[in-house]
Amino acid sequence: MKEVTKVQFKDIYFRVGGGAATGWDLAYWNNFFEDEKRPGMKYLVEEPATPEHKRMMIVTDCGGNEYRLFFMTEEGEESFFDFPGKS
């Protein structure tokens, strides 16, 4: 992941995130990011590795003072919370 500015983070959020159809819309952005509810946070991004990586995920790491934005495939998202060895 690379550290970016808030402006760059916002650009990727809106450009690649999918918009209202995926829930990553202006209302979500304004609620969680616009008013700097957590000052001093870093913005980290890992852009989509392939065209199949179109499921945007955002993690807030309060301990590390980071917002992390990354993309997964549909299959990766489906199995994201599976425990190792699950059949």
Backbone as XML, in Angstrom:
<?xml version="1.0"?>
<chain id="A" units="angstrom">
  <residue number="1" name="MET">
    <atom name="N" x="0.847" y="-1.181" z="0.000"/>
    <atom name="CA" x="0.000" y="0.000" z="0.000"/>
    <atom name="C" x="0.888" y="1.238" z="0.000"/>
  </residue>
  <residue number="2" name="LYS">
    <atom name="N" x="0.380" y="2.257" z="-0.643"/>
    <atom name="CA" x="1.139" y="3.502" z="-0.653"/>
    <atom name="C" x="0.336" y="4.586" z="0.058"/>
  </residue>
  <residue number="3" name="GLU">
    <atom name="N" x="1.055" y="5.468" z="0.729"/>
    <atom name="CA" x="0.407" y="6.576" z="1.398"/>
    <atom name="C" x="0.092" y="7.651" z="0.369"/>
  </residue>
  <residue number="4" name="VAL">
    <atom name="N" x="-1.109" y="8.196" z="0.455"/>
    <atom name="CA" x="-1.569" y="9.244" z="-0.454"/>
    <atom name="C" x="-2.171" y="10.374" z="0.371"/>
  </residue>
  <residue number="5" name="THR">
    <atom name="N" x="-2.458" y="11.466" z="-0.286"/>
    <atom name="CA" x="-3.154" y="12.573" z="0.380"/>
    <atom name="C" x="-4.636" y="12.243" z="0.469"/>
  </residue>
  <residue number="6" name="LYS">
    <atom name="N" x="-5.336" y="13.000" z="1.281"/>
    <atom name="CA" x="-6.780" y="12.822" z="1.379"/>
    <atom name="C" x="-7.449" y="13.086" z="0.026"/>
  </residue>
  <residue number="7" name="VAL">
    <atom name="N" x="-6.951" y="14.057" z="-0.713"/>
    <atom name="CA" x="-7.503" y="14.381" z="-2.035"/>
    <atom name="C" x="-7.331" y="13.190" z="-2.992"/>
  </residue>
  <residue number="8" name="GLN">
    <atom name="N" x="-6.156" y="12.569" z="-2.979"/>
    <atom name="CA" x="-5.919" y="11.399" z="-3.831"/>
    <atom name="C" x="-6.801" y="10.222" z="-3.396"/>
  </residue>
  <residue number="9" name="PHE">
    <atom name="N" x="-6.931" y="10.018" z="-2.097"/>
    <atom name="CA" x="-7.777" y="8.963" z="-1.545"/>
    <atom name="C" x="-9.224" y="9.161" z="-2.018"/>
  </residue>
  <residue number="10" name="LYS">
    <atom name="N" x="-9.690" y="10.390" z="-1.928"/>
    <atom name="CA" x="-11.055" y="10.723" z="-2.354"/>
    <atom name="C" x="-11.237" y="10.479" z="-3.847"/>
  </residue>
  <residue number="11" name="ASP">
    <atom name="N" x="-10.246" y="10.844" z="-4.645"/>
    <atom name="CA" x="-10.317" y="10.620" z="-6.085"/>
    <atom name="C" x="-10.485" y="9.134" z="-6.400"/>
  </residue>
  <residue number="12" name="ILE">
    <atom name="N" x="-9.689" y="8.300" z="-5.768"/>
    <atom name="CA" x="-9.781" y="6.854" z="-6.021"/>
    <atom name="C" x="-11.108" y="6.314" z="-5.515"/>
  </residue>
  <residue number="13" name="TYR">
    <atom name="N" x="-11.545" y="6.756" z="-4.347"/>
    <atom name="CA" x="-12.838" y="6.358" z="-3.776"/>
    <atom name="C" x="-13.965" y="6.575" z="-4.792"/>
  </residue>
  <residue number="14" name="PHE">
    <atom name="N" x="-14.028" y="7.762" z="-5.381"/>
    <atom name="CA" x="-15.116" y="8.071" z="-6.311"/>
    <atom name="C" x="-14.873" y="7.523" z="-7.718"/>
  </residue>
  <residue number="15" name="ARG">
    <atom name="N" x="-13.633" y="7.480" z="-8.148"/>
    <atom name="CA" x="-13.329" y="7.030" z="-9.505"/>
    <atom name="C" x="-13.497" y="5.523" z="-9.657"/>
  </residue>
  <residue number="16" name="VAL">
    <atom name="N" x="-13.127" y="4.746" z="-8.660"/>
    <atom name="CA" x="-13.085" y="3.297" z="-8.797"/>
    <atom name="C" x="-14.069" y="2.583" z="-7.868"/>
  </residue>
  <residue number="17" name="GLY">
    <atom name="N" x="-14.596" y="3.277" z="-6.881"/>
    <atom name="CA" x="-15.398" y="2.639" z="-5.836"/>
    <atom name="C" x="-16.756" y="2.113" z="-6.228"/>
  </residue>
  <residue number="18" name="GLY">
    <atom name="N" x="-17.338" y="2.596" z="-7.298"/>
    <atom name="CA" x="-18.617" y="2.062" z="-7.736"/>
    <atom name="C" x="-19.821" y="2.946" z="-7.464"/>
  </residue>
  <residue number="19" name="GLY">
    <atom name="N" x="-19.658" y="3.957" z="-6.640"/>
    <atom name="CA" x="-20.726" y="4.918" z="-6.401"/>
    <atom name="C" x="-21.927" y="4.366" z="-5.652"/>
  </residue>
  <residue number="20" name="ALA">
    <atom name="N" x="-23.071" y="4.988" z="-5.881"/>
    <atom name="CA" x="-24.296" y="4.663" z="-5.151"/>
    <atom name="C" x="-24.702" y="3.196" z="-5.288"/>
  </residue>
  <residue number="21" name="ALA">
    <atom name="N" x="-24.419" y="2.588" z="-6.418"/>
    <atom name="CA" x="-24.803" y="1.187" z="-6.634"/>
    <atom name="C" x="-24.102" y="0.248" z="-5.659"/>
  </residue>
  <residue number="22" name="THR">
    <atom name="N" x="-22.946" y="0.650" z="-5.157"/>
    <atom name="CA" x="-22.187" y="-0.199" z="-4.239"/>
    <atom name="C" x="-22.231" y="0.316" z="-2.800"/>
  </residue>
  <residue number="23" name="GLY">
    <atom name="N" x="-22.842" y="1.460" z="-2.582"/>
    <atom name="CA" x="-22.898" y="2.046" z="-1.249"/>
    <atom name="C" x="-21.771" y="3.017" z="-0.957"/>
  </residue>
  <residue number="24" name="TRP">
    <atom name="N" x="-20.801" y="3.096" z="-1.847"/>
    <atom name="CA" x="-19.676" y="4.016" z="-1.665"/>
    <atom name="C" x="-20.015" y="5.338" z="-2.342"/>
  </residue>
  <residue number="25" name="ASP">
    <atom name="N" x="-20.946" y="6.053" z="-1.794"/>
    <atom name="CA" x="-21.442" y="7.277" z="-2.422"/>
    <atom name="C" x="-21.017" y="8.515" z="-1.633"/>
  </residue>
  <residue number="26" name="LEU">
    <atom name="N" x="-21.502" y="9.659" z="-2.037"/>
    <atom name="CA" x="-21.159" y="10.923" z="-1.400"/>
    <atom name="C" x="-21.608" y="10.951" z="0.057"/>
  </residue>
  <residue number="27" name="ALA">
    <atom name="N" x="-22.776" y="10.403" z="0.337"/>
    <atom name="CA" x="-23.276" y="10.402" z="1.714"/>
    <atom name="C" x="-22.326" y="9.635" z="2.633"/>
  </residue>
  <residue number="28" name="TYR">
    <atom name="N" x="-21.829" y="8.483" z="2.175"/>
    <atom name="CA" x="-20.889" y="7.699" z="2.983"/>
    <atom name="C" x="-19.593" y="8.489" z="3.161"/>
  </residue>
  <residue number="29" name="TRP">
    <atom name="N" x="-19.079" y="9.053" z="2.078"/>
    <atom name="CA" x="-17.848" y="9.842" z="2.160"/>
    <atom name="C" x="-17.999" y="10.979" z="3.178"/>
  </residue>
  <residue number="30" name="ASN">
    <atom name="N" x="-19.092" y="11.731" z="3.061"/>
    <atom name="CA" x="-19.301" y="12.860" z="3.961"/>
    <atom name="C" x="-19.410" y="12.408" z="5.410"/>
  </residue>
  <residue number="31" name="ASN">
    <atom name="N" x="-20.081" y="11.298" z="5.644"/>
    <atom name="CA" x="-20.285" y="10.799" z="7.001"/>
    <atom name="C" x="-18.981" y="10.353" z="7.656"/>
  </residue>
  <residue number="32" name="PHE">
    <atom name="N" x="-18.113" y="9.707" z="6.916"/>
    <atom name="CA" x="-16.915" y="9.117" z="7.514"/>
    <atom name="C" x="-15.616" y="9.879" z="7.284"/>
  </residue>
  <residue number="33" name="PHE">
    <atom name="N" x="-15.534" y="10.684" z="6.243"/>
    <atom name="CA" x="-14.244" y="11.283" z="5.905"/>
    <atom name="C" x="-14.231" y="12.797" z="5.809"/>
  </residue>
  <residue number="34" name="GLU">
    <atom name="N" x="-15.322" y="13.410" z="5.435"/>
    <atom name="CA" x="-15.271" y="14.828" z="5.087"/>
    <atom name="C" x="-14.971" y="15.742" z="6.262"/>
  </residue>
  <residue number="35" name="ASP">
    <atom name="N" x="-15.506" y="15.444" z="7.408"/>
    <atom name="CA" x="-15.372" y="16.370" z="8.535"/>
    <atom name="C" x="-14.190" y="16.066" z="9.449"/>
  </residue>
  <residue number="36" name="GLU">
    <atom name="N" x="-13.219" y="15.263" z="9.000"/>
    <atom name="CA" x="-12.008" y="14.947" z="9.769"/>
    <atom name="C" x="-12.347" y="14.533" z="11.195"/>
  </residue>
  <residue number="37" name="LYS">
    <atom name="N" x="-13.167" y="13.499" z="11.317"/>
    <atom name="CA" x="-13.567" y="13.021" z="12.629"/>
    <atom name="C" x="-12.394" y="12.451" z="13.419"/>
  </residue>
  <residue number="38" name="ARG">
    <atom name="N" x="-11.360" y="12.029" z="12.712"/>
    <atom name="CA" x="-10.150" y="11.500" z="13.345"/>
    <atom name="C" x="-8.937" y="12.245" z="12.773"/>
  </residue>
  <residue number="39" name="PRO">
    <atom name="N" x="-8.627" y="13.405" z="13.306"/>
    <atom name="CA" x="-7.490" y="14.165" z="12.786"/>
    <atom name="C" x="-6.188" y="13.372" z="12.892"/>
  </residue>
  <residue number="40" name="GLY">
    <atom name="N" x="-5.307" y="13.605" z="11.929"/>
    <atom name="CA" x="-4.002" y="12.966" z="11.948"/>
    <atom name="C" x="-3.949" y="11.594" z="11.308"/>
  </residue>
  <residue number="41" name="MET">
    <atom name="N" x="-5.058" y="11.136" z="10.729"/>
    <atom name="CA" x="-5.075" y="9.827" z="10.087"/>
    <atom name="C" x="-4.288" y="9.879" z="8.780"/>
  </residue>
  <residue number="42" name="LYS">
    <atom name="N" x="-3.618" y="8.777" z="8.459"/>
    <atom name="CA" x="-2.944" y="8.622" z="7.174"/>
    <atom name="C" x="-3.911" y="7.928" z="6.222"/>
  </residue>
  <residue number="43" name="TYR">
    <atom name="N" x="-3.723" y="8.157" z="4.945"/>
    <atom name="CA" x="-4.553" y="7.557" z="3.901"/>
    <atom name="C" x="-3.676" y="6.628" z="3.068"/>
  </residue>
  <residue number="44" name="LEU">
    <atom name="N" x="-4.001" y="5.342" z="3.070"/>
    <atom name="CA" x="-3.242" y="4.348" z="2.318"/>
    <atom name="C" x="-4.136" y="3.719" z="1.259"/>
  </residue>
  <residue number="45" name="VAL">
    <atom name="N" x="-3.553" y="3.452" z="0.089"/>
    <atom name="CA" x="-4.321" y="2.904" z="-1.034"/>
    <atom name="C" x="-3.532" y="1.802" z="-1.724"/>
  </residue>
  <residue number="46" name="GLU">
    <atom name="N" x="-4.263" y="0.772" z="-2.092"/>
    <atom name="CA" x="-3.747" y="-0.254" z="-2.997"/>
    <atom name="C" x="-4.761" y="-0.341" z="-4.133"/>
  </residue>
  <residue number="47" name="GLU">
    <atom name="N" x="-4.396" y="0.186" z="-5.287"/>
    <atom name="CA" x="-5.332" y="0.231" z="-6.411"/>
    <atom name="C" x="-5.592" y="-1.176" z="-6.940"/>
  </residue>
  <residue number="48" name="PRO">
    <atom name="N" x="-6.677" y="-1.353" z="-7.717"/>
    <atom name="CA" x="-7.015" y="-2.683" z="-8.223"/>
    <atom name="C" x="-5.863" y="-3.318" z="-9.008"/>
  </residue>
  <residue number="49" name="ALA">
    <atom name="N" x="-5.564" y="-4.578" z="-8.671"/>
    <atom name="CA" x="-4.483" y="-5.302" z="-9.348"/>
    <atom name="C" x="-4.897" y="-5.747" z="-10.744"/>
  </residue>
  <residue number="50" name="THR">
    <atom name="N" x="-6.181" y="-6.077" z="-10.914"/>
    <atom name="CA" x="-6.716" y="-6.515" z="-12.203"/>
    <atom name="C" x="-8.123" y="-5.940" z="-12.357"/>
  </residue>
  <residue number="51" name="PRO">
    <atom name="N" x="-8.713" y="-6.008" z="-13.538"/>
    <atom name="CA" x="-10.102" y="-5.553" z="-13.701"/>
    <atom name="C" x="-11.095" y="-6.336" z="-12.836"/>
  </residue>
  <residue number="52" name="GLU">
    <atom name="N" x="-10.729" y="-7.538" z="-12.426"/>
    <atom name="CA" x="-11.611" y="-8.350" z="-11.576"/>
    <atom name="C" x="-11.613" y="-7.854" z="-10.125"/>
  </residue>
  <residue number="53" name="HIS">
    <atom name="N" x="-10.636" y="-7.084" z="-9.755"/>
    <atom name="CA" x="-10.558" y="-6.527" z="-8.399"/>
    <atom name="C" x="-11.412" y="-5.263" z="-8.355"/>
  </residue>
  <residue number="54" name="LYS">
    <atom name="N" x="-12.718" y="-5.446" z="-8.236"/>
    <atom name="CA" x="-13.617" y="-4.302" z="-8.285"/>
    <atom name="C" x="-14.444" y="-4.122" z="-7.017"/>
  </residue>
  <residue number="55" name="ARG">
    <atom name="N" x="-14.186" y="-4.912" z="-5.980"/>
    <atom name="CA" x="-14.894" y="-4.768" z="-4.705"/>
    <atom name="C" x="-14.044" y="-3.929" z="-3.762"/>
  </residue>
  <residue number="56" name="MET">
    <atom name="N" x="-14.456" y="-2.681" z="-3.579"/>
    <atom name="CA" x="-13.674" y="-1.781" z="-2.745"/>
    <atom name="C" x="-13.924" y="-2.076" z="-1.273"/>
  </residue>
  <residue number="57" name="MET">
    <atom name="N" x="-12.850" y="-2.047" z="-0.508"/>
    <atom name="CA" x="-12.912" y="-2.247" z="0.935"/>
    <atom name="C" x="-12.150" y="-1.091" z="1.581"/>
  </residue>
  <residue number="58" name="ILE">
    <atom name="N" x="-12.646" y="-0.638" z="2.724"/>
    <atom name="CA" x="-11.957" y="0.386" z="3.497"/>
    <atom name="C" x="-11.862" y="-0.101" z="4.932"/>
  </residue>
  <residue number="59" name="VAL">
    <atom name="N" x="-10.660" y="-0.046" z="5.471"/>
    <atom name="CA" x="-10.412" y="-0.442" z="6.852"/>
    <atom name="C" x="-9.952" y="0.793" z="7.611"/>
  </residue>
  <residue number="60" name="THR">
    <atom name="N" x="-10.529" y="0.996" z="8.782"/>
    <atom name="CA" x="-10.079" y="2.053" z="9.673"/>
    <atom name="C" x="-9.254" y="1.411" z="10.775"/>
  </residue>
  <residue number="61" name="ASP">
    <atom name="N" x="-7.989" y="1.766" z="10.844"/>
    <atom name="CA" x="-7.088" y="1.254" z="11.870"/>
    <atom name="C" x="-6.783" y="2.405" z="12.816"/>
  </residue>
  <residue number="62" name="CYS">
    <atom name="N" x="-7.548" y="2.477" z="13.907"/>
    <atom name="CA" x="-7.376" y="3.591" z="14.852"/>
    <atom name="C" x="-6.041" y="3.498" z="15.584"/>
  </residue>
  <residue number="63" name="GLY">
    <atom name="N" x="-5.574" y="2.284" z="15.861"/>
    <atom name="CA" x="-4.295" y="2.112" z="16.535"/>
    <atom name="C" x="-3.128" y="2.585" z="15.688"/>
  </residue>
  <residue number="64" name="GLY">
    <atom name="N" x="-3.218" y="2.345" z="14.387"/>
    <atom name="CA" x="-2.163" y="2.764" z="13.463"/>
    <atom name="C" x="-2.413" y="4.108" z="12.825"/>
  </residue>
  <residue number="65" name="ASN">
    <atom name="N" x="-3.563" y="4.751" z="13.178"/>
    <atom name="CA" x="-3.951" y="6.041" z="12.592"/>
    <atom name="C" x="-3.967" y="5.981" z="11.069"/>
  </residue>
  <residue number="66" name="GLU">
    <atom name="N" x="-4.632" y="4.960" z="10.525"/>
    <atom name="CA" x="-4.659" y="4.783" z="9.069"/>
    <atom name="C" x="-6.053" y="4.424" z="8.570"/>
  </residue>
  <residue number="67" name="TYR">
    <atom name="N" x="-6.373" y="4.973" z="7.420"/>
    <atom name="CA" x="-7.475" y="4.484" z="6.598"/>
    <atom name="C" x="-6.819" y="3.711" z="5.473"/>
  </residue>
  <residue number="68" name="ARG">
    <atom name="N" x="-7.266" y="2.484" z="5.219"/>
    <atom name="CA" x="-6.707" y="1.663" z="4.144"/>
    <atom name="C" x="-7.809" y="1.340" z="3.145"/>
  </residue>
  <residue number="69" name="LEU">
    <atom name="N" x="-7.584" y="1.696" z="1.894"/>
    <atom name="CA" x="-8.530" y="1.445" z="0.816"/>
    <atom name="C" x="-7.878" y="0.450" z="-0.137"/>
  </residue>
  <residue number="70" name="PHE">
    <atom name="N" x="-8.580" y="-0.656" z="-0.406"/>
    <atom name="CA" x="-8.044" y="-1.671" z="-1.308"/>
    <atom name="C" x="-9.188" y="-2.357" z="-2.028"/>
  </residue>
  <residue number="71" name="PHE">
    <atom name="N" x="-8.850" y="-3.186" z="-2.994"/>
    <atom name="CA" x="-9.855" y="-3.823" z="-3.842"/>
    <atom name="C" x="-9.655" y="-5.330" z="-3.854"/>
  </residue>
  <residue number="72" name="MET">
    <atom name="N" x="-10.771" y="-6.046" z="-3.892"/>
    <atom name="CA" x="-10.756" y="-7.508" z="-3.918"/>
    <atom name="C" x="-11.598" y="-7.995" z="-5.089"/>
  </residue>
  <residue number="73" name="THR">
    <atom name="N" x="-11.422" y="-9.260" z="-5.425"/>
    <atom name="CA" x="-12.316" y="-9.884" z="-6.400"/>
    <atom name="C" x="-13.605" y="-10.289" z="-5.669"/>
  </residue>
  <residue number="74" name="GLU">
    <atom name="N" x="-14.642" y="-10.596" z="-6.422"/>
    <atom name="CA" x="-15.884" y="-11.073" z="-5.801"/>
    <atom name="C" x="-15.627" y="-12.332" z="-4.990"/>
  </residue>
  <residue number="75" name="GLU">
    <atom name="N" x="-14.847" y="-13.245" z="-5.543"/>
    <atom name="CA" x="-14.541" y="-14.492" z="-4.843"/>
    <atom name="C" x="-13.759" y="-14.223" z="-3.563"/>
  </residue>
  <residue number="76" name="GLY">
    <atom name="N" x="-12.829" y="-13.307" z="-3.634"/>
    <atom name="CA" x="-12.053" y="-12.949" z="-2.456"/>
    <atom name="C" x="-12.916" y="-12.342" z="-1.365"/>
  </residue>
  <residue number="77" name="GLU">
    <atom name="N" x="-13.862" y="-11.521" z="-1.779"/>
    <atom name="CA" x="-14.774" y="-10.915" z="-0.816"/>
    <atom name="C" x="-15.661" y="-11.972" z="-0.167"/>
  </residue>
  <residue number="78" name="GLU">
    <atom name="N" x="-16.147" y="-12.911" z="-0.974"/>
    <atom name="CA" x="-17.015" y="-13.971" z="-0.455"/>
    <atom name="C" x="-16.317" y="-14.821" z="0.606"/>
  </residue>
  <residue number="79" name="SER">
    <atom name="N" x="-15.021" y="-15.044" z="0.451"/>
    <atom name="CA" x="-14.294" y="-15.909" z="1.376"/>
    <atom name="C" x="-13.483" y="-15.123" z="2.407"/>
  </residue>
  <residue number="80" name="PHE">
    <atom name="N" x="-13.644" y="-13.817" z="2.445"/>
    <atom name="CA" x="-12.821" y="-12.949" z="3.288"/>
    <atom name="C" x="-12.886" y="-13.331" z="4.770"/>
  </residue>
  <residue number="81" name="PHE">
    <atom name="N" x="-14.070" y="-13.711" z="5.237"/>
    <atom name="CA" x="-14.235" y="-14.014" z="6.655"/>
    <atom name="C" x="-14.275" y="-15.517" z="6.952"/>
  </residue>
  <residue number="82" name="ASP">
    <atom name="N" x="-13.933" y="-16.332" z="5.970"/>
    <atom name="CA" x="-13.861" y="-17.772" z="6.197"/>
    <atom name="C" x="-12.669" y="-18.088" z="7.084"/>
  </residue>
  <residue number="83" name="PHE">
    <atom name="N" x="-12.856" y="-19.045" z="7.949"/>
    <atom name="CA" x="-11.754" y="-19.501" z="8.787"/>
    <atom name="C" x="-10.890" y="-20.480" z="8.004"/>
  </residue>
  <residue number="84" name="PRO">
    <atom name="N" x="-9.587" y="-20.493" z="8.261"/>
    <atom name="CA" x="-8.708" y="-21.458" z="7.581"/>
    <atom name="C" x="-9.198" y="-22.882" z="7.817"/>
  </residue>
  <residue number="85" name="GLY">
    <atom name="N" x="-9.171" y="-23.698" z="6.779"/>
    <atom name="CA" x="-9.602" y="-25.088" z="6.883"/>
    <atom name="C" x="-11.089" y="-25.298" z="6.773"/>
  </residue>
  <residue number="86" name="LYS">
    <atom name="N" x="-11.856" y="-24.210" z="6.591"/>
    <atom name="CA" x="-13.313" y="-24.341" z="6.461"/>
    <atom name="C" x="-13.642" y="-25.038" z="5.154"/>
  </residue>
  <residue number="87" name="SER">
    <atom name="N" x="-14.551" y="-25.985" z="5.196"/>
    <atom name="CA" x="-14.929" y="-26.743" z="3.978"/>
    <atom name="C" x="-15.981" y="-26.024" z="3.200"/>
  </residue>
</chain>
